[in-house]
């Protein structure tokens, strides 16, 4: 590996460990896996926005913010003695090699579509609960839309109290306003709306 890369990553891991150490930052030391989830989601969306804008400087910064979240979660586990960021990297390396037999083995594929199909097949073989894991990785609103679609297809539509009438001209705006009202209520109650919806779908899906 490039020595600069190895040195930079090693130093970064040490900085994160120091932030969560006895003489570190009170805020960083107080964080848990659960408390960090909103920041992880926020940073992922900010990275996606930077990629969409195509600004290399913004992409570099947002990649760093996402990497920080990864390192914080790994440090929490390291402190508990369960695994370290090195274990995370080794597990990922093994997975990439295993799921790319056309690169590291003797399999032959010709197109990106064939690679994708092979990846999904290997994933299913490795983990029969892959579909559930994939669902949990999706944003809650996407999961909720699919949840309602499935319930309707099963003849069990979810009934809600009659809500506001949507204006004929701007339904998108009305939906956005309704969602903002829900988010405002969630903030007032001290609830993360994304996590709350995920939890509901876990219990009723």
C-alpha positions in Angstrom: 0.0 0.0 0.0 1.1 3.6 -0.6 2.9 4.6 2.6 1.2 8.0 2.7 -2.2 6.3 2.6 -1.2 3.8 5.4 0.2 6.6 7.5 -2.7 8.9 7.1 -5.3 6.2 8.0 -3.3 5.0 11.0 -3.0 8.6 12.3 -6.7 9.2 11.8 -7.6 6.1 13.7 -5.4 7.3 16.6 -7.1 10.7 16.5 -10.6 9.1 16.8 -9.4 6.9 19.6 -8.0 10.0 21.4 -11.3 11.8 20.9 -13.1 9.0 22.7 -10.3 8.5 25.3 -10.4 9.5 29.0 -9.0 12.9 28.2 -10.8 13.3 24.9 -13.9 15.2 23.8 -17.0 14.9 26.2 -19.3 14.9 23.2 -17.5 12.2 21.3 -17.1 10.1 24.5 -20.9 10.3 25.1 -21.8 8.9 21.7 -23.3 5.4 21.1 -24.1 3.5 18.0 -27.7 4.6 18.3 -27.0 8.2 18.9 -24.6 8.4 15.9 -27.1 7.0 13.4 -28.8 10.3 12.6 -25.3 11.8 11.8 -24.4 8.8 9.7 -27.5 9.2 7.6 -27.0 13.0 7.4 -23.4 12.7 6.2 -24.4 10.0 3.7 -27.0 12.3 2.2 -24.5 15.3 2.2 -22.0 13.1 0.3 -24.7 12.1 -2.2 -25.5 15.8 -2.7 -21.8 16.6 -3.3 -21.5 13.8 -5.8 -24.6 15.1 -7.6 -23.1 18.6 -7.7 -19.9 17.2 -9.0 -17.7 19.4 -6.8 -14.4 17.5 -6.1 -13.6 19.6 -3.0 -17.0 19.0 -1.5 -16.8 15.3 -2.3 -13.5 15.1 -0.6 -14.8 16.8 2.5 -18.0 14.8 2.7 -16.1 11.5 2.2 -14.1 12.4 5.2 -17.3 13.1 7.2 -18.6 9.7 6.3 -15.3 8.0 7.1 -15.4 9.7 10.5 -18.8 8.0 11.2 -17.3 4.6 10.2 -14.3 5.1 12.5 -16.4 6.2 15.4 -18.6 3.1 15.2 -15.5 0.9 14.9 -13.9 2.6 17.9 -17.0 2.0 20.0 -16.7 -1.7 19.2 -12.9 -1.7 19.8 -13.5 -0.2 23.3 -15.9 -3.0 24.0 -13.3 -5.6 22.8 -15.5 -7.0 20.0 -13.7 -5.9 16.8 -11.5 -3.1 15.5 -11.4 -1.1 12.2 -8.7 -3.6 11.1 -11.3 -6.4 11.4 -13.8 -4.3 9.4 -11.2 -3.7 6.6 -10.2 -7.4 6.5 -13.8 -8.6 6.4 -14.6 -6.2 3.6 -11.5 -7.3 1.7 -12.5 -10.9 2.0 -16.0 -10.1 0.8 -14.8 -8.1 -2.2 -12.6 -11.0 -3.3 -15.3 -13.6 -2.7 -17.9 -11.6 -4.7 -15.6 -10.8 -7.6 -14.6 -14.3 -8.8 -14.3 -12.8 -12.3 -11.4 -10.7 -11.0 -9.8 -12.8 -8.4 -10.8 -16.3 -9.7 -11.6 -18.1 -12.9 -15.2 -16.9 -13.5 -15.9 -15.1 -16.7 -18.4 -12.3 -17.1 -18.8 -9.9 -20.0 -21.0 -7.0 -18.9 -21.7 -4.9 -15.9 -25.2 -6.4 -15.8 -23.7 -9.9 -15.6 -21.5 -8.7 -12.7 -24.4 -7.3 -10.9 -26.5 -10.5 -11.3 -23.5 -12.6 -10.1 -23.0 -10.3 -7.1 -26.7 -10.7 -6.1 -26.6 -14.5 -6.5 -23.4 -14.7 -4.4 -25.0 -12.5 -1.8 -28.0 -14.7 -1.5 -25.9 -17.8 -1.1 -23.9 -16.1 1.7 -26.9 -14.7 3.6 -30.5 -15.9 3.2 -31.7 -12.9 5.2 -30.1 -10.5 2.6 -33.5 -9.2 1.5 -34.4 -8.1 5.0 -30.9 -6.5 5.4 -31.4 -4.6 2.1 -34.7 -3.3 3.2 -33.4 -2.0 6.5 -30.6 -0.2 4.6 -33.1 1.8 2.6 -34.4 5.3 3.7 -37.5 4.9 5.9 -39.8 6.7 3.4 -38.9 4.3 0.6 -39.5 1.4 2.9 -42.8 2.9 4.0 -44.0 3.3 0.4 -43.2 -0.4 -0.3 -44.8 -1.4 3.0 -48.1 0.3 2.0 -47.9 -1.2 -1.5 -47.5 -4.7 -0.1 -50.3 -4.3 2.4 -52.6 -3.1 -0.4 -51.6 -6.0 -2.6 -52.5 -8.4 0.3 -55.9 -6.8 0.6 -54.9 -5.2 4.0 -54.6 -1.5 3.3 -53.5 0.6 6.2 -56.3 3.0 7.3 -55.5 6.4 8.6 -57.6 9.2 10.0 -58.8 11.6 7.3 -56.0 14.1 6.8 -55.7 17.4 4.9 -57.2 17.8 1.5 -54.5 18.0 -1.1 -54.7 21.0 -3.5 -55.2 19.9 -7.1 -52.3 22.0 -8.5 -49.5 21.3 -6.1 -49.8 17.9 -4.4 -46.0 17.7 -4.0 -45.9 20.9 -2.0 -48.7 19.7 0.2 -46.9 16.4 0.9 -43.7 18.3 1.7 -45.5 20.6 4.1 -47.2 17.6 5.8 -43.9 15.9 6.2 -42.3 19.0 7.7 -45.2 19.2 10.2 -44.4 15.6 11.2 -40.7 16.3 11.5 -41.4 19.4 13.6 -43.7 17.3 15.9 -41.0 14.6 16.2 -38.4 17.2 17.2 -40.7 18.6 19.8 -41.2 15.1 21.3 -37.4 14.4 21.1 -37.9 11.6 18.5 -35.9 11.0 15.4 -38.5 10.6 12.7 -36.3 8.4 10.4 -35.5 5.9 13.2 -39.1 6.0 14.5 -40.5 5.0 11.0 -37.8 2.3 10.7 -38.8 0.9 14.1 -42.5 0.8 13.1 -41.7 -1.0 9.9 -39.5 -3.5 11.8 -42.4 -4.3 14.1 -45.2 -4.4 11.5 -43.5 -5.4 8.3 
